[in-house]
Structures are given as structure tokens and as C-alpha cells.
Amino acid sequence: MKQGARIQSAIDILTRVSMSKIPMDNTIRDFMQFKRYIGSKDRAAIVELVYEIVRATARLNWWLEKVKAEDRVRTRTILYLALKEDNTLFHLNQLFDGEKYAPEALSDEEVEMVKAVEDKVLDDPDMPDAVRAECPPWAEERLKELYGEKFEEELKAMLPPATLDLRVNTLQGDVKKAQDLLAAQDVTTNRTPYSPHALRVEGKCYMSATKAFSKGLVEIQDEGSQLIALVCGVKPGMRVIDYCAGAGGKTLGIAAMMENKGNIIAMDNDARRLEKGRRRYRKAGVHNVELRCLEDEKSRKWLRRQKGTMDVVLVDAPCSSSGTWRRNPDLRWNQYGPSIDEIKAMQEDIMERVADKVKVGGRLVYATCSLFKEENEEQVDKFLEAHPEYEVLPLSKVWEDEWGKYPESEPYLRLSPLQSDTDGFFAAVLQRTS
């Protein structure tokens, strides 16, 4: 596939994304599903270009306004190629030559736009800090309050693609076994600083083609997500609820820590997500997980009867997902689901539903993949005010020496790409005292 054809495919995908009401990764998947003639290397190059252009949204907006160019998907693509890839007008004319599968030739207006940014780069010193950091206007005040002088540095750390992290399933083997099996298929991995069961992949690879993945020895999971399972502090034989279990990423980590002993109830309001988890549990060799869909009245009645019976309840709450911006850059600019106010109401409701399910001495762990205080610290403050029977367990009291490097976060677990080279996560460990 020629470079021009790759560019045209990226333009086609970005056009769909601009009109879509579903997340970008789903739009890309749907597009590629019907383009089976596109090889794996071409697919990877096309997707990479799409993501890079979306990651440059604010800066491209600034340049479009500066050169007074029309804001269209094609124009943004040309502008990105001219600024980021250091393409000369001569080179762009070769790429946009109007041949079969290639983009149409540059118009006079597009030629003038390219000339206007000659010798320019994507990041310009005249840009406001929020533009350089790709911070959407609706989040700027929130994040400047959170990060202060490190605002731009923190946000810029969310621009590069995320690392590929793996969690070693200790029910199937140890970290060395996983590393050796992956190395046999030319996949190089390194230990990560915090989680004792995490590996980080060097370069790019297709994990689904590896024996370690297909046999259930490793799962793809960001190291930060693994830490949330760790701070739950589960032990073999406990009774645990994973209230917003979804497809079971954190449930799998909890099950491994419990050594298949005890009982984990994975709950969610989406039966299809729970069923995806069932397949993952089977592959991982997990057999102490019980699925209960909250759409089912029987499951809701069962939950009401569980007052004071659980050692641990994990609430991996629905949130804005702002901590995942380096993986999902479109979430900065598109809101696909409920508003933050609606999300906050859901978070509060969920916490109220599970508050009485924890036994005295047990833990309630509240977690999000959000950066915003109003979804994190402020929600915990509200809960503690309404529930004096709970107190905060500081992270330093929860963290075990054998886990690895301490994240230097008090009293809650708060992670970000800059601070921990993970996605943005928050977790509060609360203990029921009476």
C-alpha cells in the first residue's frame, strides 16, 4: 500500500470519527472490518496516523485559525503532515497526486496553507499552555487547580502512546516463566517499578499471537490498574464483591491474589460485559468467581441480604475516564456518555448501595480512572461525612514491602503518566470500624 493510500484511509477514518457518536477505537474497528485487503503493517500505520492527528487537535485548531484555513478533516491532515512530519510542498504534492486510492491533488487554498507554515513546527511558543498541552477548555480549570505549576508537564506526559503492560497470572506461573515464554517468541519485557506481577513490553507486538497470552499466563493490563487490585488487600478464603466488574480485569487480579480460595462475586449492570469476563476466567484457570448481573432482580435481592458479610468490596466506579487520555485521545474532545454531573450522581449512588455490605474491619475500595478531584477526593469526603463508621486507610499503611517501589502518594493512591508512567488512576482504601 502506497503512503498516499494510507493517508486517504486515515482521512476516511477521521471523517467517520467526526460524525460518530461512539468512541474512536470502535469506529476504527468497524472501518477495518470491511477492509480485509489492508495488510497488518498498513493497518498499523494508518491507525497510528489517525491517533497522532487526534492527539494534535488543539494545536491544529490553533494553526488553522492562525493561517485562516477552513477546518475540514482533509485540511487538518495536510496541516499535520506539513507541521509534524516536516513534509515540503513538493513531497505533499507527490502524496496528494489524485491517483487511484490516493488523495486528490492539493487545491490552491491548500497549497497556500502549506506555504504559510513552511519551516514551522506543530508546537509553537506563542501557543497558550493549554493548547500546547492538548487540554480541552472544559477541563482546563480543573486540571490547573490539581497540578498547579506542573499543569503543562503533566498534560504533555499524556500525549505519547501508552505503554503495553502485562499482568502475570500467578495461578499459571511466575514472572520469570512469563518472561522466558515471551522471549522465546522474540517479545522482550522488563519489570515495572510498582506491581510485583507486572511486565512492560519493549516495542510493539501482537500479544494475541503469543503462547503466554493464549494460555492465560499473561493478561494485558496497565500497571496502574493492577495496583488497584493490590490495595484491596485480599487474602485466600475471603468473601469479596467486585461491584463494577465489567469484563473482569481487576477481578482476575483479585482471584490470583486469593489463590482460587474464597468467593468473589463479580457484579455489573451489563450482562454482556460479565459474559466476556467468564471466558477470561476460564482461560486464566480461575474458578472462584460468581457472576451476578444487577439487571436481574434476584441479584439485587441477594445483594440486599449481604449486610456486613464482605471482607472487601471494590467499587471501580464509572467515571469520565480522563486518566486514559493517552490511550483514548478522542475522549478529550468528545463526550460519548453521561455528563460529569450525571456520573457523580451514579458514583454516590453506588457507594451508598454497598456501604453496609462490608463487615467491621473490612475494606471498601473506591477507584476511578479519572483525574478530577470532584470524582475522586471530593466523592470520598462526601461519603465519609455520611458514613462515620468508615475511616481512611492511608496508602502507606496498606502498601506491602514485597510489592515494589512505593508510589509516594498520600493518603490515597493517585497515579499519572508523569508521576508513575501509568494511566491516571485514583483509589481510596476505606476501612469499616464500627
N, C-alpha and C positions, 0 to 999 in steps of 0.2 A: 504494500500500500504506500503510495507516494505521500510526502508530507502535506501537499495541498489537500489530498483526500482526507487525511487525518484532521486537518483544520476545519474542513467543511463538516465533517461528522461532529466535531466539537461545537460548531455553530448550531447545528441541528439540535444537539442535546440541550445547549444553553437556551435555545428558543423554547423548547418544551418546558424546561425548568422555569422560565419566566412566566409561563402560563399555567403552571401546575399548582395544585393545592396539596400535593403530597411531598414528603422530603426528597431531596435531590438524589440520594443513593437509590431510592426506589424508581425514580424517573430514569436514571441511567440503566438500571437493571432491565426495566421494561423496554427501553430502546434497544439494548444489546440482544435481548431475547429473540428479536426478529431480524438480526443482522449476523447470522451464523457464518457468513463468508468472511467476517472480520477476524483475523488471527489474534492469538493471545498477546503478542507483542504490540500489535496495533491497538488493541483494546486498552492495554495498559497506558500507552502513550496518549491516546485520546482522553481517557479518564483523567490522567494527570494534568493535561492542559485545561480541561474543564474546571478541575478543582483549583488550579493556580489562578485562573481568571476570576473565579468566585472569591478566592481569598484576597483578591486585589480590588474588591468592589468599591470601597470608599475612596481609594487613591485614584481609580479610574474615573469615578464621579468627579473628583476634583479636576483632573486633567481635561475631561470632556467640557466642563464649564470654562476652564481656562482658555482652551483653543476654540471654544464656541462651536463644538461639533454636536451633531444630533446623537442622542442617546439611543442606540439600537444595539442588538446583540452582535451583529457583524462589526459595527464601528468599535465596540468595546474590545472585540477580539483583535482587530487590526491594531488598535492603540496599545493593547497589552504586548503584542508581538514586537511592536516598534520600540516600546519603552523597556521591557524586561529582557527580551531576547536579543536586543541590540541589532535588530534587522534593519538594513538600509532600504531605501526606497527601491533600489534595483533588485534586492533579494525578495522583497514583498511582491513586486511585480511578477517575479518568477513563480511565487507560490500562488498568487491570485491571478492565474492566467486564463481562466474560463474553460479549460479543457475538461473532458469527461471526469466527473467526480470531484473536480477541484472547484474552489470558489470562483465566482465571477471576477472579471478584471476590476481593478480599483477605479472608482469614479473620480472625476476631477476634484470633488469635495474631499474624498478620502486621500487623494494624493496631497492636497494642501494640508490636511491634518497631519500626515506623516512628516511633511517638510517642517511643520511648526514644532514638532517635538524632536527634531534631529539633534543629536548629541545630548538629549535629556535622558533621565532615568526615572524609574517608577516612583521612587521616594524622593521628594523634593523638600529642601529645608524650609520653604515657605509654607508648607502644609501645616495645619493645626495638629497638635499631638494626637487628638482623637482620630484624625484621618490617617496619619501615619500608622497608628496602632490598629486600624480597622475596627474601631469601636462604634457600634451603631448609636445614634443620638439618644435613643430611649434608655440606653444602659450607661451613658457617659457619667452622669452624676452619681449613680450608684457605685460604679467602679472607682471613680476618683476618690470617693469617700472611703472606700475599702482599702485601696492600695496607696493613696497619698502620692508621695514623690516617686514611687515605683510604678505608677499607673502605666506609663508607656512601655516600660520594660516588661511588666507582667503581661500586658496585652500582646506585645510583639512576640513573646515566647509562645503564644497560641497560634501563630501564623504557620510555622513549618508543619509538615505532616506528622502525625503521632507515631510513636514507636510501635513495633509489633511485640507485644508482651505475651508470655505464655504462663499458665499456672500448671505446675506438675501435679498430677493426680497421685497422691501418696497411697491410695488404695491399690494402685497398679505398679508402683515402683518409686524410686527416689530420683533426686535431681541429676545425679551422675548417670543413671541409666537413661534418662531422657536426653541428656546432652550427647551421650555416646550414640544413641539410636538416631538422633537428628544429624550428628556429624557424619554418620555412615551414608547419609543422603545429601552430603555437602551443605548442610544447614548449620551455620556457626551461631552459637548462642553464648551469652555472658550472664553471670549472676547479676541481679539488681540489688540496690543497697538496702531495701527495707523488708520485703517479703522473703521468708526463707524458702518459699516454694516457687519463686518467680524466675523466669529466664527472659532475656531480651534478645531478639533475633537481629543479627547483623545483615544489613542489606534487605533485599526483597526475596520472598519465596512464596510458593503456593502450599500452605500448610495442609490443605486437604489431600495433597499428593504424598504426604509423609506417613510412614508407618506409625510413628509416635502419636500422631493425631488420629488416624483411623482406628488405632487400637485403644484409644481412650486414655493414653498415658499423659497427654497434654491437652489443655483447652486454651483457646485464645481469650485472654482477659487482661485488661490493663492492670498494672501493679497497684494503682490506687484502689481499684475495685476489690482487689484481693485483700487489701488492708482492712476494708470494712468488715469482711468476714472474720478476719483475725481478731479485731477488737470486740467481737461478740463474746469471745472468751468461752466458747462451748467446750464441753468435755464429753467423753463417751458416756452413754446412759442418760443424758439429759432429754428433756422434752422442750422442743423449740418450734416456734412459728416463724416462718418467713412470709410476712403478710403480703408484700407486693412482689411475689417471687418471679413473675414473668416467665421467661424461658429457662430460668434456673441457674444463672451464672453464679450467684452468691450461694445458692442452695448447695451446689456442687462442692464449693469450698468448705462450707459448714459440715457437709456429710463426711468429707475426708478427715476433717479435724475430729469428728465424732467416731471415726473408725467403724462406721456402719452400725454402731451401737447406740440405742436410744431411739427417739422418734422425732422426725422433722415433718411438720405439716406445711406444705407449700401452698399458699393461697394467692388467688388473683381473681379479678373480675372478668378475665378473658380466658375462656376455656381453650381456645386455640393456642394461646401462649403456653398455658400449662401443659398441653399435649406435646408441644415441642420439647419441653423440659423432660417429659417421660422418656423420650428417645435418648436424650443426652444422659440421663441417669443410668439407663440400661447399658449404654456403651461404656460408661465410666465404672461400672460394677457397683453402683450404689443401689441398696435395697432397703433403706430405712426411711424413705420419703413417701409421704401420703399426700395425694393431691386433693384439694378441696376448692371448687370454684365458688366464688362469692355470688354468682348469679343464681345459684341453687339455694332454695330456701332451707333445705336440710343442712347445708353447710353453715348458713347463717345461724340457725338454731343451735347447731353444735358449738359454734364459737361463743354464743351467749352463755353456754354452760361451763365454759372453761375458766371461770374466775379464780385467780390465784393458783393456777396449776402449772404455769410455764416457767421454766428456768430462764429462758431467753426469748424475747420477741424482737425480731428485726423488722423495722419499717424502712424499706428502701423506697422512699416516698416519690410519687410523681412530682416532677419539677420542671423548670424552664430548660434544663439540660445545657445551661450556659457553660458548664465546665467541659463540655465536649466540643467546643467550637473548633478545635484544631482538627477533629475528625469530621465534623459536620458544619463547615463554614457557612452554609446557607441558613443555618439557624440564627445567625446574627441579624439577618435581614428579612426572614420570613417566619411568620407565626402560624404553625400548622394546626395547633390545638387550642386549648383554653388559654385565657389571659393569665397573667401572673396573679391577679386578684382572685380569679377562679381557682387557680392552682393552690394558693394559700388556704383557701377555704377547704379544699379537699384534704390538704395536709393536716389541718387542725381536726377535721372530722375523723380521719384515720387514727390519729393519736388518741382521740377520745374513745374510739371503739376498742382499742387494745390496752388501754391504761390499766384496767382491772384484771387483765389476764396473767400478769406477771406475779409470781409468788414473792413473798417477802425475802429479800436477799438476792432476788433475780435481777436480770438486766433488761432494760428496754433500750434498744439502739435505734436512733433516728438518723437516717442518712439521706443525702441527695447528691446529685452530680451538678449542683448549681453553685455559682459563685456568690450569689446575692445574700446579704445578711437577712433580708426580710423573709427568705425561705429557709434560713439556717438558724443563726443565733437568736433572732427575734422570735422565731417559732418555738424554740426551746424555752426561752424566757416566759412566753405566754403559757406554755404547758406547765412549767414548774410553779408558776403563780397559781394556777388552777389545781395543781396536784402537789401539795406539800409533802405527800408520802414518798416523793421521789427526790433524789439529790444527784448532782453531777459527780461522776467518777472521772477525775482528771486523767488525761491520756497517759501521763507519767506513771499513774498507779495501775493502769491497765496493760501497758506495754511490757512484754516479756523479753528478757535479755537475749534469748536464743532466736528471736525473730529477725534481728538485724539492726541496722542503724536507726536511731530514734528520730522521728520526723521533726522534732523541735517545734511542736505545735501544742499550745495550752489554752484553755483546758480541753478544747475539742480537737479532733483530727481535722485539719484543713490543709488541703493539697492544691498545688497548681503546677503547670508545666515549668514555670521558672523556679519554683521552690523545690520541687521534688521530681521533675521530669515525668510526671504522670498527668492524667487528665485532672480537671478541677473537681475535687470531692470534699464533702463535709460529713462528719459523723460525730454525734454526741452519744456518749455512753451514760445512761441514767440507771441508778440502782434504786429499787424499791426498798425503803427502810421500815415501813410500817403498813 
